Amino acid sequence: MMNYLPPEIELRVSDAPIPYRDSLEEMETRNRAIAAGQARELIWLLEHPPVYTAGTSAAKDELLDPRFDVVEAGRGGRYTYHGPGQRIGYVLLDLNRRGKDVRCFVHGLEQWVIAALARLGVEAWPADGRVGIWTNDIDGREAKIGAIGVRVRRWVTMHGFSVNLAPDLTHFTGIVPCGIDEFGVTSMERLGIALAPGAFDEALLAEAGGFLARLGTCDTETR
């Protein structure tokens, strides 16, 4: 797999599933180190065992069936599911160096994932008033294929995005994903595209240069 990242950003790809609590601890540690100038920025691609994560805006009545561990994530947003078959991207960048604009960063994450999906034959988009990344499902209705959730401490970002490659979609029924119950959840597999995590990683990293170039320069009012 080619690494398209500049040398100041470490690329980490974890083949074995990483427990969610362990990844939180690692992100906290790395956030402090980056802010102190003691570590490189980090893009971490991984997968988790099944878990429900609660963002800072999570409402208790949106946790419908806590069949898996429920973890307070500390990021923005509401309830999200992570599990096998889902690609997670944790993005730890120093916005002191890349423009102190959190909205631009979030918009950039969306566009980065959308560009990667386009390389793989899936047209996707952000939707006003609905957090996440959306596409047309097999029934023609809009459905979520990716989620975005971030936290910024010391102007260093944490968390990032998830993309549904081939998760068990019934696992999403234990929550109201991101607080939106009128739309469904889909995956690459459901759309008829069999994709290994490495193939998604290749498409994502090929678009990394555009993502980094847009940070601090985008106009979030003209989405």
N, C-alpha and C positions, 0 to 999 in steps of 0.2 A: 504494500500500500504506500503510495506516495504521500509525503508530508509537505503540504503546500504552505505551512505556517512559517512566519519569520522566526529567527533564532531566539528572540526574546520570549517566545511562547512555547511552553512544553506541551507536547501532545502525549496523552496517556490513553491507551486503549486496554480495557480490562476484559479478558475473555471469560473469566468465571464471574457469576453473579456476585454483586457486592451488597451486603445487608444495608438497608437504608440508613440506619443509625450510624453505621461505620462511615458512610459517605458524608453524613452531616458533620461528624467529628473531624474528618479530613478536610472538608471545606473550611470549617472554622479556623483550623490550624493554618491552612495555606493562605487564607484571607489575611491573617495577621502578619504572616511572613512576607507576602507581597507588599502590603502597606508599609512594612518596615524596610523594604528594599533588600530583603534577605532571600527571596526566592523569585523565580521567573513566574510570569503569568501562566495560566493553565487552561487547556481545553481537554476535558476528560469524557471519553465515550464509554458507556457501560450499560449494564442491565441490573435490575434488582429482583430479588424474590418478591412474591406478591405482598403488597403493602398499600394501605390507604394513607395519604398524607394530608394534613390539614394546614391550609394557609391561614394568614392572619385574619381573613374575612370569613372563615368557615362558619356556617350556621349548623347547630347541632341537629336540626331536623333534616338536614341534607345527608346525614349519615344513616342510611336506611338499613343496612345489614353489615355490622362490623365483623365479618367472617375472617378478616385478616388483621394483622397488627395495624393499629392506628397511631401515627406519629405526628406530633406537632412539628411542622417543618420550619417555621420562622420566615418563610417567603411570603410574598403577596399572593392573593388569590384565595380560593376556597378548597373544597375537597378534590383530590386527584388520586387516581389509581396508577400504580406502577407494578410491572411484573414481567415475566418471561415473554419474549416476543416483541418487546417495546424497546426502542433505542433511546437512551437517555444521553443528553449532552449537557454537562456542567461547564459553565463558561466563567472563569475567574480572570477578569481583566481589570487593569488599573485605569479608571476613568480620569484620574488626574493627568494621565498622559494621552488619553484618547477622547477628550471632550467631556466635561462634566454635565452630561445630558442623559438622564435616565430614560426619558421617553424615547429619545433617539436610539438608545441601546436596545430597548424592548422592540421597537419598530425594526431595527436592524436584525435582531434574532428572528423575527417573523419572516422577513424577506430572505434571510439566509436559508431557512428551512424550505420556504416556498421555492427558491431557486434550485435547491437540491432535489426536491420532489419533481420539478419540471424536467430535470435531467433524466429522471426515471419514468417519465411518461404520465405523471399525475399533475393535473392542473389544480392548484390550491390557492387560497386567498385568505386575508384577514377579513373580519366582518365587524362593522361598526356596532358597538354595544355588546359584542360577544367576544370574550377573550379566547384566544386560541387560533388554530389554523384549520381551515374548512375546505371541503371538497364536495362534489356530488357523489352520493352513495349509489348503490346499484338500483335503488328504487327511484332515483332522480331527485331525491330530497337532499338538502344540505346536511352534512354530518361532520363531526370533528375528527380529524386525523392526527392532530398534534396539539399539544398544550404548551403554554409558556408561563413560567413563574420565576420571579427573580427577587433577590434581596441585595441591597448595596450597603456595605459598611466600610467606613474610611474611604469612600469612593472606589472601593474594590467590589466588583460584582460577585455574586454567588448564585447557585442554582442555574436554571437555563430553560431547556426544552425537553419534551418527549415526543416521539413519533411512533405511531402504531404500525409496526411491520406485520406481525402475526400473533398478537396477544389473544388470550381467551376473552372475547368481548363480553361474555356473561359476567366476568369479574367486575365490570363497570356498573352492574346493576345494584351493587351494594351501596352506591352513593348517587347523588345528583352531581354528575361531573361538572366541576367549575360552577355549580349553581344554576345550570341551564338544563331544564328538563323537557323542553319542547323540541329538542333536536337530538338525534342519535349520535353514536360513535361508530366509526368505521376503521378499516385498516387496509394496508396494501394487499394483504392476502384476500380480504373480502372483495376487493376490487379486481381480483384476478391476477395479481402480480406477486409471484413468489420471489422473495428477496432475502438474501443472507445479510446479517448485520454489516459485514465487511463491504458489501456492495453499496449499502447506504452510506457508510463512512466515506468511501471513495468519492461519491457524488457530493457529499457535504463538504469535504475538504477541498474539492476542486472549486467550490464557490467561496472559500474562506477569505480570499483576497478581496473580493468585492464587499463582503461583510465588514472587514476591518477598515477598508477605505472609506466607507460611509459613516463610520462612527464620528460623532461630533459635527457632521456636515448636513445631516438629513433635515428635511422639512416635514415634521410630523403632522402638520396641518393639511397636507395635500396627499393623503393616503389614497 
